[in-house]
């Protein structure tokens, strides 16, 4: 598989930052403004369920006209808005197609540079994007959802924000409509599970109202920063939570996405998988495949964080239908 085919979803705006940093926060996002959402946020009556998707960290900080480096993204920045729309379109094509309605809000995310400043700084600055996603989700539930069941989905920063949103704003009625939450490249801790009744780790391929979480590496020696270290994980190939090996012959497919014509393709038998210390080990993947030298402190060689949603695209897509069909059956 050529690097570019999987890499397109994580193309980043790489810029050296040697200027003063500016911690000023862009204005709050107004979710009643439809420009704050991907595409035309209206549901298709033919779709029985929705996807509420939060995109990952996309940008390194760039100096503004004054030479200051801004640490939050700006949804009104044309260059950033274009990149956000590309990612949103990719996920819509891959996971929603014509089966599910797709809702994805824009938000003031922290720049990738922030992750190099340590977990304490990351947690402090995450309050801004968390506020946005809480507001966006509640707006979606009130104005767009219409009582339909839905999936939550996010990757990296987007996945962390889904966890935070559930902790801070989920209601019982909203939880009952949640089929499952797919949080790629994030963590779920025992403390969070104990404190929040709506954070239930997935245990199999068809349980409902659960959190599907995994972080991929190429071998057991690879370790990632603490904000990726989860107390729970599930193997997206055999849907087990123990160390049972799933040979690559079981794997349904990594996803290839064409930016040119917004279509996706799948390549089966991409890698075998097994869980070790709540990491998803993928021994058939070349360690340098998703490696970016400038991000080595965040994603060292062998860390497959940047490819988590793509390496198992067909497995996830098929699993969504399994869980959705069970949800429909249980609701009768």
C-alpha positions in Angstrom: 0.0 0.0 0.0 1.4 3.4 -0.9 1.9 5.8 2.0 -0.1 8.5 0.4 -3.3 6.5 0.2 -3.6 6.2 4.0 -1.8 9.4 4.7 -4.3 11.7 3.1 -6.5 11.9 6.1 -3.7 13.1 8.3 -2.0 15.6 6.1 -0.8 18.3 8.4 0.1 22.0 8.1 3.8 21.6 9.3 5.2 25.0 10.3 8.2 25.8 12.5 7.1 28.0 15.4 9.9 30.4 16.6 7.6 33.3 17.5 6.0 34.3 20.7 2.9 32.3 21.6 -0.5 33.9 22.0 -3.0 32.1 24.3 -5.9 34.3 23.3 -9.0 32.4 22.5 -11.1 32.9 19.3 -14.7 34.0 19.8 -17.2 31.3 20.9 -18.7 29.2 18.1 -22.3 29.9 17.4 -23.9 26.6 16.5 -27.1 28.2 15.4 -25.0 29.4 12.5 -25.1 26.6 9.9 -21.7 27.6 8.7 -20.4 26.1 12.0 -21.4 22.6 10.8 -20.2 20.4 8.0 -22.3 20.7 4.8 -26.0 21.0 5.1 -26.9 19.8 8.5 -30.4 18.4 7.7 -31.4 14.8 8.1 -32.4 12.5 5.3 -35.7 10.9 6.2 -34.5 7.6 4.6 -31.7 7.3 7.3 -32.7 5.7 10.6 -29.7 6.8 12.6 -27.0 9.5 12.8 -23.3 9.9 13.2 -22.1 12.8 15.4 -18.4 13.1 14.4 -15.5 15.2 15.9 -12.4 15.5 13.8 -8.8 15.1 15.1 -6.0 17.6 15.7 -5.2 19.0 12.3 -2.9 21.9 12.6 0.5 23.0 13.9 0.5 26.6 15.0 1.3 29.3 12.5 2.3 32.9 13.3 -0.3 35.5 12.5 0.3 38.9 10.9 1.7 40.2 14.1 4.2 37.4 14.4 2.4 35.7 17.3 1.8 32.0 17.3 -1.9 31.2 18.1 -2.5 28.0 20.0 -6.2 27.6 19.1 -7.6 27.0 15.7 -10.0 29.5 14.1 -13.0 28.0 12.2 -13.2 31.3 10.2 -9.7 30.9 8.9 -10.2 29.9 5.2 -7.2 27.6 5.0 -8.2 25.8 8.2 -11.9 25.7 7.2 -11.0 23.9 3.9 -8.9 21.3 5.7 -11.6 20.7 8.3 -14.2 20.2 5.5 -11.9 17.7 3.7 -11.6 15.5 6.9 -15.3 15.7 7.6 -16.1 14.7 4.0 -13.7 11.7 4.3 -15.4 10.4 7.4 -18.9 11.0 5.9 -17.9 9.0 2.8 -16.2 6.2 4.7 -18.6 5.6 7.6 -22.0 7.3 6.8 -22.3 7.0 3.0 -26.1 6.9 2.4 -26.9 4.8 5.5 -26.5 7.3 8.3 -27.1 11.1 8.6 -23.8 12.8 9.3 -23.4 15.8 11.7 -20.0 17.3 12.4 -19.4 20.6 14.1 -16.4 22.9 13.7 -14.7 23.8 17.0 -11.8 25.7 18.4 -9.2 22.9 18.8 -5.9 23.2 20.4 -2.9 23.1 18.0 -0.7 20.1 17.8 2.2 22.1 19.3 0.3 22.1 22.7 0.7 18.4 23.1 4.5 18.8 23.3 4.0 21.0 26.4 2.9 18.2 28.7 -0.4 16.7 29.9 -1.0 19.5 32.5 -1.0 22.2 29.8 -3.1 20.0 27.5 -5.7 19.4 30.1 -5.9 23.1 31.0 -6.3 24.3 27.4 -8.8 21.6 26.5 -11.5 23.5 28.4 -12.1 25.6 25.3 -12.7 22.8 22.7 -14.6 20.9 25.4 -17.0 23.8 25.8 -17.6 23.9 22.1 -18.3 20.2 21.7 -20.7 20.2 24.7 -22.6 23.1 23.2 -22.5 21.5 19.7 -23.8 18.2 21.0 -26.7 19.7 22.9 -27.6 21.8 19.9 -27.6 18.7 17.7 -29.8 16.8 20.2 -32.3 19.7 20.4 -32.4 20.8 16.8 -31.2 18.0 14.5 -31.6 14.6 16.2 -35.3 14.2 16.2 -35.3 11.2 18.5 -33.2 9.0 16.2 -30.5 6.6 17.6 -27.0 7.8 16.9 -23.3 6.9 17.0 -20.6 9.1 18.4 -17.3 9.1 16.6 -14.0 10.9 17.0 -10.2 10.5 16.6 -7.4 11.8 18.7 -8.4 15.2 20.1 -11.9 14.6 18.8 -12.1 11.3 20.6 -11.0 12.9 23.9 -13.6 15.6 23.5 -16.3 12.9 23.1 -15.3 11.4 26.4 -15.4 14.8 28.0 -18.7 15.7 26.5 -20.3 12.5 27.8 -18.9 13.1 31.3 -20.1 16.7 31.4 -23.4 16.8 29.6 -24.9 13.5 28.7 -28.4 12.8 30.0 -30.1 9.5 30.5 -32.4 10.1 27.5 -29.5 11.0 25.3 -27.6 7.9 26.5 -30.5 5.7 25.7 -30.4 6.8 22.1 -26.6 6.3 21.8 -25.9 3.1 19.9 -22.1 3.3 20.6 -19.2 5.7 20.7 -16.1 5.0 18.6 -13.2 6.9 20.1 -10.0 6.1 18.1 -6.6 7.0 19.5 -7.8 8.1 22.9 -8.0 6.8 26.4 -10.6 5.6 28.8 -9.6 5.4 32.5 -10.9 3.3 35.3 -11.6 6.4 37.3 -13.8 7.8 34.4 -15.7 4.6 34.2 -16.3 4.5 37.9 -17.4 8.1 38.1 -19.6 8.3 34.9 -22.4 5.8 34.4 -22.5 6.6 30.7 -18.9 5.4 30.0 -19.2 1.7 29.6 -16.3 0.0 27.8 -17.2 -2.3 25.0 -16.8 -6.0 25.6 -17.8 -7.6 22.3 -18.9 -6.9 18.7 -22.6 -6.1 19.4 -23.0 -4.6 22.9 -24.8 -1.3 23.0 -24.4 2.1 24.7 -20.7 1.3 25.0 -17.3 3.0 24.3 -15.1 1.4 21.6 -11.5 2.5 22.2 -8.1 1.3 20.9 -4.6 2.7 20.3 -2.4 1.0 17.8 1.3 0.3 17.9 3.6 -2.0 15.8 5.1 -3.9 18.7 5.0 -4.2 22.5 8.1 -2.1 23.1 6.4 1.0 21.7 5.0 3.4 24.3 3.1 6.6 23.7 2.5 9.7 25.9 0.2 9.3 28.9 -2.7 11.1 27.2 -3.0 8.0 24.9 -2.6 5.4 27.6 -6.0 3.7 28.2 -7.1 1.3 30.9 -9.5 -0.3 28.4 -9.2 -1.5 24.8 -11.0 -3.7 22.3 -9.6 -5.4 19.2 -11.5 -4.1 16.2 -10.7 -7.3 14.2 -12.0 -10.1 16.5 -13.8 -7.8 19.0 -12.2 -9.3 22.0 -10.7 -7.6 25.0 -8.1 -10.2 25.9 -4.8 -11.0 24.1 -6.3 -13.4 21.5 -4.5 -13.0 18.3 -6.5 -12.1 15.2 -4.6 -13.1 12.0 -4.7 -10.7 9.2 -6.8 -13.1 7.2 -9.6 -12.0 9.6 -9.2 -8.3 9.0 -11.9 -6.9 6.7 -10.0 -3.9 5.4 -7.9 -0.7 5.7 -9.5 2.2 4.0 -8.2 4.1 0.9 -9.8 7.4 0.3 -9.7 9.5 -2.9 -9.7 13.2 -2.3 -10.2 13.8 -6.0 -13.6 12.1 -6.4 -14.5 11.6 -2.6 -14.7 7.8 -2.9 -13.3 5.1 -0.7 -11.9 1.6 -1.2 -10.9 -1.1 1.2 -7.9 -3.4 1.3 -8.5 -6.6 3.2 -6.0 -8.5 5.3 -3.9 -5.5 6.1 -2.6 -6.6 9.4 -3.0 -9.1 12.2 -3.8 -7.7 15.7 -3.7 -8.5 19.4 -4.0 -6.6 22.6 -1.1 -6.1 25.0 -1.3 -3.8 28.0 -4.4 -2.2 26.4 -2.5 -1.3 23.2 -3.5 -2.8 19.9 -0.4 -4.4 18.5 -0.3 -4.5 14.7 2.9 -6.6 13.8 2.4 -6.4 10.0 2.6 -2.7 9.8 5.9 -1.0 8.9 6.9 1.1 12.0 7.8 4.1 10.0 4.6 4.2 8.0 2.8 6.7 10.2 5.9 8.3 11.6 6.5 12.1 11.4 9.9 13.2 12.8 8.6 16.5 13.9 6.0 14.7 16.0 8.3 12.1 17.5 7.7 13.3 21.1 4.0 12.7 20.6 4.0 9.7 18.3 7.3 7.9 18.3 8.3 5.4 15.6 6.0 2.4 15.8 3.1 4.4 17.2 0.2 4.1 14.8 -2.0 6.8 16.4 -2.3 8.7 13.1 -3.7 5.7 11.3 -6.1 4.3 14.0 -9.3 5.0 12.1 -8.0 4.1 8.7 -6.3 0.7 9.3 -9.6 -0.8 10.4 -12.1 1.3 8.3 -14.0 -1.7 6.9 -14.0 -3.5 10.3 -15.5 -0.4 12.0 -18.0 0.3 9.2 -19.3 -3.3 9.3 -19.4 -3.3 13.1 -21.5 -0.2 13.1 -24.2 -2.0 11.1 -24.0 -5.0 13.5 -24.6 -2.7 16.5 -27.3 -0.7 14.7 -29.2 -3.8 13.8 -29.1 -5.0 17.3 -30.3 -1.6 18.6 -33.3 -1.8 16.2 -34.1 -5.3 17.3 -33.9 -4.4 21.0 -36.1 -1.3 20.5 -39.0 -3.3 19.1 
